[in-house]
């Protein structure tokens, strides 16, 4: 909201820029701490991508530098999915059902602070996951890249939270608290597999490769693989447009459903 009403005096005051930024930061901090103190969310979210990469990218492909590079890029994308999908899909569903979302709407907080705090939480988790993956890739996978490629891949991972946050929000806006985890799990792992995040699409049946472009994780993984030189740099604009369009559509649907929910 743009103004906060003080009691019943009818006097309104607009928050200062500094106050608004402080509110965003405080909301983001508490959202991160809330999720971090939920072991059922934090532990698997932070550990699954590094453990999968350690097993499939390093231990089972020991001495294969190409596999270590390739899977480092795709598991960086895999690490984006859980914080975004579960943070929004399950978190919003629970808070909407318990009335917390309605309370947030009438609270004197900056516009968008609720969603921005959840996006900031997802990005911070993604940054931690990427740091762990990069450490494993460098010291155990012997991945060597110019500094600009490490940085660019990390940036792609961070910005890649957008489509999955939008998809998670759409799930959270519609599903109830009990069903939301099931819906997210039905999307999360199958989408990762069908996008070629766990192994190259060339090793999978042909039809999987044909339907892979349907998933946002595929387009994000192609950008990641281009960054580390594992696929030719081509169609960047197409991948970006697909991701942007998917994000906008999901956010628009979620907004409409949330408005109907009151």
N, C-alpha and C positions, 0 to 999 in steps of 0.2 A: 504494500500500500504506500501511497505517496505522502501521507501525513498521519500523524498519530494524534488522536483526540485526547485531551487531558481532562479526565473525569467527565462531569456534566457541565463544565463551564462554557463549552462551545469554542474554546480556544484551540487552535490547531498549530502545530509546529512541524516544520519540515526537518528531517534529520540531516545533519551535516554530512559532507562526503566522507570525512574521517570516521564519523559515527557509523555510517553505512558500511564502510570497509571493515570496521571492527566487528560489526554484526555478522558479516559474511564469514570473516575469519573465525569468530567464536562458534558459529553454527557448524562450520566445517570441522573445527577441532573436536567438538563434542560428538559429531557424527562418526569421525574416525575412531575416537576412543570407545564409543558405544559398540562399534563393529569389532574393534580389536579385542574387547572384553567378552566377545561371544566366541568361545573356542570352536564351536561347531561350524562357524563360518570362517573365522580367521585362519585356523590351522590348515584345513584342506585347500583353501584359496591360495595361501602363500606357498604351500609345500608340493601340491600336485604337479604343477608345471616343471619345477626344478627336478623332482624325483623322476618324472617321466623322461625328461631330457637326459638325466644321468643314466637311466636304464637304456633307452632306445638310441639316444644320440651319442653316448660315449662308451658304455660298457659293451653293448651288442655290436658296436661299429668301431671297436678299438683299432686305431691305425688308419681309419678312413676319414681323412680330413674333410673331404667333400660332404660326407654325411653329417659331420659335426657342424659344418657351416650351414648346411641346408636346414637341419633340424633346429639349430639355434634360432634362425629366423622364424620358422613356423611355430616353435614353442613360445617364442616371444609373443606371437599373436594369440596362441592358446592361453597364455597368461592374462590376456586382456579380458577374456570372456567372463570368467567367474565373478570377479569383483563387480563388473557392470551388470550382468544378468541377475545375480543373486542380490546384490545391493539394492537394485531398483525393483526387480520382479517380486522378491519375497518381502523386502523391507517396506515398500509402498503398500503391498496388499495387507500386511499386518497392521500398519499404522492407519490405513484407511478403515479397516474393519473395527479397530479399537477406538476410533474417533480422534486419534491424534492428528490426523491430517486436517480434519475440520478445525481443530484448535489452532493449528499452525496458520490456517487461512485468516483467522481473525486476530492473530497476534500482531503486535506492532513491530514487524520485522521488515527488512527491505524486500522488494519484489524479487521473486526468484531465488531467495536465500535457501529455501528448502531443497530445491532441485540442484542448485549449484553446490551445496554442501555435500550432497550425495555423489555428484560428479567428481568433486575434489577428493572425496574419500576413495572412489574407484581409481582415480589417477594416482593417488599416493600408494595404494596397494600395488598397482601396476608398476610403479617406479621401483618398489621394493623387489617385486618378482623379477623385473628386468635386471636389477643389480645382481641378484643371486644367479640368474641364468648367465649373465655376462662373466661372472666370476668363475662359474663351472666351465663355461666355454673356453675361457682364456687359459686357466691353469690345468684343467683335465682334458678338455677337447682340443687343446692347442690351436684354437681359432685365432688367427692373426689378421687384422684388418686395419686400415687407416683410421685415425681418430674420428674423422668426419663420418665414416660409415657406422661406427659404434653410436655416435651421437644421433645420426639420422634415423637409425633403427629404433633407438629409444624414443625419439620424437614420434615416429609412426605408431609405436605401441601406446604412447600416452594419448595421442589424438584419436587412436583407434577405439578408445572407450566410447566415443560418441554414438555410433550405430547400435552398440550393445546396450548402452544406457537407455536409448530410445526404445529398443525392443523390450528391455526389462520393464520400463515404465508402462508400456502398453499391456504387458502381462499383469503387472501390479494394479493397473487401473481397472481390470476386468475380473481377475481371479480372486477367490477368497483366500484367507490366510492359510487354510489347510491344503488347498489345491495348488497354490502358487509354486511351492517347491517341486511338485511333481511336473508341472508344466515346464518349469525352467530346466529340470533334468532331462525331460524329453527333447528339449532343443539343444542344450549345452553340448553333451558328449557326441550325439549323432552328427550335429553340425560340424564339430571339430574333425571328426573322422571323414565325413563326406567332402570336406574342403581340402583334404590332403595335408592337414596339420600334423598328423602322427606319422605319416609316411608319404613319399611322393605319389602323386596321382597316377604316374606311369606304372606303378606297382599294383594298382588296384584295378578291378574290372572296368572295362571301357565305359559302361553306362554311368559309373560314378563320376568319371571325368567329364562326361557330357552334361551332367546336372550340377556340377560344382559351381558354375557361375551364378547359380540361384542364391548362393549364401554370401552374406557380407564378409564372413571370415575368409572366404576364398579371395575376394578382391583385396582385402587387407594383406593377406599372405603374399599375394603377387607383388604388391608394393614392397613388402619386407624382403622378399627374395631378390627383387631388382636391386635393393639397397646393398645387399651383400654379394652381388654379382652371380647369383645362382640361376637366374633366368634373364633373358634379354630385356633390356629396357625398352618396352613398347606398350602402348595403350595406357599410359599413366593417367591421362585425362579421362579416359573411359572408366577406369577403376574409381577415380576420385568422384566423378559424377554419379556413378552407381551408388557409392557409399553415401554421398550427400543426399541423393534422392531417397534412399532407404531410410535415412535418419529423419528427414523432414516428414515423410509419410507416417512413420511410427509415432513421432512426437505429436503430429496432428490428430491421429486416431486416439492416442492416449489422452490428449487434452479434451477431446470431445467426450470420451467416456467418463473422465473425471468430472467434467461439468454436469453430465447427466446424473452422476452419483451424488452431486450436491456437495 
